[in-house]
Amino acid sequence: DRRVWSVRDPDGREVVLTWVGWSHILRRHPYIGATPQIIVAAVARPDKRVFRHGAGEEWFYRRGAGPSSWIKVVVHYEHGRGLIVTAFPRRSFP
């Protein structure tokens, strides 16, 4: 898995989106209407953030970045580094 896009989250941790991750997003959510740059920007500067520390996972939300009201980006963290595993549009903030 090569790093393709890399960004720092609001806590300063490196988060990457790989070709495999981007392919997964496009395959599972072809209607996302966002570029990889928008996806990583949602992690760097989220409008909302949901912590799931027990699961090693955090959810980052960006408003108005695609065809729906929100984009949700799911990041798994391990050893202080994050990997974007999926992203998809949301009509509303949960």
NUDORO-129759 format. One record per residue (C-alpha): residue number from 1; x, z, y; chain. Coordinates in nm, 4 decimals, always signed. Each point is the difference from the previous one (the first is absolute). Example, Ala and Ser with C-alpha at 12.3 -4.5 7.8 and 13.67 -1.06 7.14 Angstrom:
<r><seq>1</seq><u>+1.2300</u><w>+0.7800</w><v>-0.4500</v><mol>A</mol></r>
<r><seq>2</seq><u>+0.1370</u><w>-0.0660</w><v>+0.3440</v><mol>A</mol></r>
% end
This chain:
<r><seq>1</seq><u>+0.0000</u><w>+0.0000</w><v>+0.0000</v><mol>A</mol></r>
<r><seq>2</seq><u>+0.1585</u><w>-0.1117</w><v>+0.3225</v><mol>A</mol></r>
<r><seq>3</seq><u>-0.0783</u><w>+0.1564</w><v>+0.3331</v><mol>A</mol></r>
<r><seq>4</seq><u>-0.1696</u><w>-0.2505</w><v>+0.2183</v><mol>A</mol></r>
<r><seq>5</seq><u>-0.1457</u><w>+0.2033</w><v>+0.2847</v><mol>A</mol></r>
<r><seq>6</seq><u>+0.1247</u><w>+0.3441</w><v>+0.0940</v><mol>A</mol></r>
<r><seq>7</seq><u>-0.1280</u><w>+0.2491</w><v>+0.2569</v><mol>A</mol></r>
<r><seq>8</seq><u>+0.0222</u><w>+0.3703</w><v>+0.0858</v><mol>A</mol></r>
<r><seq>9</seq><u>-0.3161</u><w>+0.2072</w><v>-0.0309</v><mol>A</mol></r>
<r><seq>10</seq><u>-0.0878</u><w>+0.2540</w><v>+0.2751</v><mol>A</mol></r>
<r><seq>11</seq><u>+0.2096</u><w>+0.2607</w><v>-0.1873</v><mol>A</mol></r>
<r><seq>12</seq><u>+0.3071</u><w>-0.2275</w><v>+0.0036</v><mol>A</mol></r>
<r><seq>13</seq><u>-0.0069</u><w>-0.0858</w><v>-0.3712</v><mol>A</mol></r>
<r><seq>14</seq><u>+0.0805</u><w>-0.3542</w><v>-0.1061</v><mol>A</mol></r>
<r><seq>15</seq><u>-0.2976</u><w>-0.1894</w><v>-0.1432</v><mol>A</mol></r>
<r><seq>16</seq><u>+0.0342</u><w>-0.3444</w><v>-0.1566</v><mol>A</mol></r>
<r><seq>17</seq><u>-0.2323</u><w>-0.2821</w><v>-0.0918</v><mol>A</mol></r>
<r><seq>18</seq><u>+0.1479</u><w>-0.2193</w><v>-0.2734</v><mol>A</mol></r>
<r><seq>19</seq><u>-0.0924</u><w>-0.3515</w><v>-0.1097</v><mol>A</mol></r>
<r><seq>20</seq><u>-0.1685</u><w>+0.1552</w><v>-0.3033</v><mol>A</mol></r>
<r><seq>21</seq><u>-0.2057</u><w>+0.2300</w><v>+0.2232</v><mol>A</mol></r>
<r><seq>22</seq><u>-0.0937</u><w>-0.2804</w><v>+0.2376</v><mol>A</mol></r>
<r><seq>23</seq><u>-0.0979</u><w>-0.2251</w><v>-0.2934</v><mol>A</mol></r>
<r><seq>24</seq><u>-0.2183</u><w>+0.2803</w><v>-0.1375</v><mol>A</mol></r>
<r><seq>25</seq><u>-0.1755</u><w>+0.0398</w><v>+0.3359</v><mol>A</mol></r>
<r><seq>26</seq><u>-0.0686</u><w>-0.3731</w><v>+0.0279</v><mol>A</mol></r>
<r><seq>27</seq><u>-0.1145</u><w>-0.0293</w><v>-0.3608</v><mol>A</mol></r>
<r><seq>28</seq><u>-0.2326</u><w>+0.3028</w><v>+0.0036</v><mol>A</mol></r>
<r><seq>29</seq><u>-0.1142</u><w>-0.0244</w><v>+0.3633</v><mol>A</mol></r>
<r><seq>30</seq><u>+0.0302</u><w>-0.3662</w><v>+0.1109</v><mol>A</mol></r>
<r><seq>31</seq><u>-0.2461</u><w>+0.0671</w><v>+0.2847</v><mol>A</mol></r>
<r><seq>32</seq><u>+0.2295</u><w>+0.2578</w><v>+0.1643</v><mol>A</mol></r>
<r><seq>33</seq><u>+0.0668</u><w>-0.2238</w><v>+0.2998</v><mol>A</mol></r>
<r><seq>34</seq><u>+0.3257</u><w>+0.1755</w><v>+0.0943</v><mol>A</mol></r>
<r><seq>35</seq><u>+0.3657</u><w>-0.0926</w><v>-0.0139</v><mol>A</mol></r>
<r><seq>36</seq><u>+0.2727</u><w>+0.2130</w><v>-0.1591</v><mol>A</mol></r>
<r><seq>37</seq><u>+0.1123</u><w>+0.0905</w><v>+0.3521</v><mol>A</mol></r>
<r><seq>38</seq><u>-0.3448</u><w>+0.1452</w><v>+0.0761</v><mol>A</mol></r>
<r><seq>39</seq><u>+0.0050</u><w>+0.1944</w><v>-0.3275</v><mol>A</mol></r>
<r><seq>40</seq><u>+0.3341</u><w>+0.1666</w><v>+0.0749</v><mol>A</mol></r>
<r><seq>41</seq><u>-0.1027</u><w>+0.0585</w><v>+0.3636</v><mol>A</mol></r>
<r><seq>42</seq><u>-0.2978</u><w>+0.1984</w><v>-0.1313</v><mol>A</mol></r>
<r><seq>43</seq><u>+0.2488</u><w>+0.2314</w><v>-0.1719</v><mol>A</mol></r>
<r><seq>44</seq><u>+0.2301</u><w>+0.0280</w><v>+0.3020</v><mol>A</mol></r>
<r><seq>45</seq><u>-0.2802</u><w>+0.0598</w><v>+0.2510</v><mol>A</mol></r>
<r><seq>46</seq><u>-0.3218</u><w>+0.0965</w><v>-0.1802</v><mol>A</mol></r>
<r><seq>47</seq><u>-0.3213</u><w>+0.0749</w><v>+0.1840</v><mol>A</mol></r>
<r><seq>48</seq><u>-0.0926</u><w>+0.2447</w><v>-0.2773</v><mol>A</mol></r>
<r><seq>49</seq><u>+0.1914</u><w>+0.1527</w><v>-0.2878</v><mol>A</mol></r>
<r><seq>50</seq><u>-0.1131</u><w>+0.1833</w><v>-0.3135</v><mol>A</mol></r>
<r><seq>51</seq><u>+0.2510</u><w>+0.2182</w><v>-0.1853</v><mol>A</mol></r>
<r><seq>52</seq><u>-0.0102</u><w>+0.0137</w><v>-0.3782</v><mol>A</mol></r>
<r><seq>53</seq><u>+0.3228</u><w>+0.1965</w><v>-0.0528</v><mol>A</mol></r>
<r><seq>54</seq><u>-0.0907</u><w>+0.1268</w><v>-0.3472</v><mol>A</mol></r>
<r><seq>55</seq><u>-0.0207</u><w>-0.3567</w><v>-0.1185</v><mol>A</mol></r>
<r><seq>56</seq><u>+0.3092</u><w>-0.1190</w><v>+0.1909</v><mol>A</mol></r>
<r><seq>57</seq><u>-0.2297</u><w>-0.2369</w><v>+0.1857</v><mol>A</mol></r>
<r><seq>58</seq><u>-0.1113</u><w>-0.0496</w><v>+0.3584</v><mol>A</mol></r>
<r><seq>59</seq><u>-0.2598</u><w>-0.2291</w><v>+0.1498</v><mol>A</mol></r>
<r><seq>60</seq><u>+0.0602</u><w>-0.1694</w><v>+0.3338</v><mol>A</mol></r>
<r><seq>61</seq><u>-0.2819</u><w>-0.1587</w><v>+0.1980</v><mol>A</mol></r>
<r><seq>62</seq><u>+0.0178</u><w>-0.2539</w><v>+0.2813</v><mol>A</mol></r>
<r><seq>63</seq><u>-0.3045</u><w>-0.0951</w><v>+0.2036</v><mol>A</mol></r>
<r><seq>64</seq><u>-0.0768</u><w>-0.3613</w><v>+0.0948</v><mol>A</mol></r>
<r><seq>65</seq><u>+0.2864</u><w>-0.1587</w><v>-0.1942</v><mol>A</mol></r>
<r><seq>66</seq><u>-0.2009</u><w>-0.2362</w><v>-0.2209</v><mol>A</mol></r>
<r><seq>67</seq><u>-0.3457</u><w>-0.1339</w><v>-0.0686</v><mol>A</mol></r>
<r><seq>68</seq><u>-0.1443</u><w>+0.3488</w><v>-0.0515</v><mol>A</mol></r>
<r><seq>69</seq><u>+0.0069</u><w>+0.3011</w><v>+0.2293</v><mol>A</mol></r>
<r><seq>70</seq><u>+0.2914</u><w>+0.1659</w><v>-0.1835</v><mol>A</mol></r>
<r><seq>71</seq><u>+0.2913</u><w>-0.0800</w><v>-0.2286</v><mol>A</mol></r>
<r><seq>72</seq><u>+0.0999</u><w>+0.2658</w><v>-0.2524</v><mol>A</mol></r>
<r><seq>73</seq><u>+0.3600</u><w>+0.0020</w><v>-0.1242</v><mol>A</mol></r>
<r><seq>74</seq><u>+0.0896</u><w>+0.2116</w><v>-0.3032</v><mol>A</mol></r>
<r><seq>75</seq><u>+0.3595</u><w>+0.1268</w><v>-0.0218</v><mol>A</mol></r>
<r><seq>76</seq><u>+0.1537</u><w>+0.1796</w><v>-0.2978</v><mol>A</mol></r>
<r><seq>77</seq><u>+0.2952</u><w>+0.2249</w><v>+0.0811</v><mol>A</mol></r>
<r><seq>78</seq><u>+0.2808</u><w>+0.0959</w><v>-0.2309</v><mol>A</mol></r>
<r><seq>79</seq><u>+0.3282</u><w>+0.1670</w><v>+0.0967</v><mol>A</mol></r>
<r><seq>80</seq><u>-0.0864</u><w>-0.0242</w><v>+0.3704</v><mol>A</mol></r>
<r><seq>81</seq><u>-0.0603</u><w>-0.3756</w><v>-0.0002</v><mol>A</mol></r>
<r><seq>82</seq><u>-0.3266</u><w>-0.1889</w><v>-0.0023</v><mol>A</mol></r>
<r><seq>83</seq><u>-0.1277</u><w>-0.3119</w><v>-0.1697</v><mol>A</mol></r>
<r><seq>84</seq><u>-0.3118</u><w>-0.1820</w><v>+0.1169</v><mol>A</mol></r>
<r><seq>85</seq><u>-0.2037</u><w>-0.0493</w><v>-0.3159</v><mol>A</mol></r>
<r><seq>86</seq><u>-0.3142</u><w>-0.1550</w><v>+0.1453</v><mol>A</mol></r>
<r><seq>87</seq><u>-0.1944</u><w>-0.0680</w><v>+0.3172</v><mol>A</mol></r>
<r><seq>88</seq><u>-0.3562</u><w>-0.1103</w><v>+0.0589</v><mol>A</mol></r>
<r><seq>89</seq><u>-0.2618</u><w>-0.0289</w><v>+0.2724</v><mol>A</mol></r>
<r><seq>90</seq><u>-0.2589</u><w>+0.2740</w><v>+0.0580</v><mol>A</mol></r>
<r><seq>91</seq><u>-0.3208</u><w>-0.0291</w><v>+0.1986</v><mol>A</mol></r>
<r><seq>92</seq><u>+0.0150</u><w>+0.3631</w><v>+0.1050</v><mol>A</mol></r>
<r><seq>93</seq><u>+0.2373</u><w>+0.2933</w><v>-0.0041</v><mol>A</mol></r>
<r><seq>94</seq><u>-0.0879</u><w>+0.2126</w><v>-0.3043</v><mol>A</mol></r>
% end
